[in-house]
Amino acid sequence: MDIEIDELIIEEDRPSHIARHNVTVSEVAEVVKGDYVFIQENIIVGC
């Protein structure tokens, strides 16, 4: 599935929330506009 984002709107209170995750607004914008790879991990416990 492809998703296209034309505009990223970040509300006034979001930069402080984003910063709590050790991420900047610029980094969020970079991920949104760039290519990415999603890797799903399966964790097996008690082998």
Buried (B, 14 or more C-beta within 10 A) or exposed (E): EEEEEEEEEEEEEEEEEBEEEEEEEEEBEEEEEEEEEEEEEEEEEEE
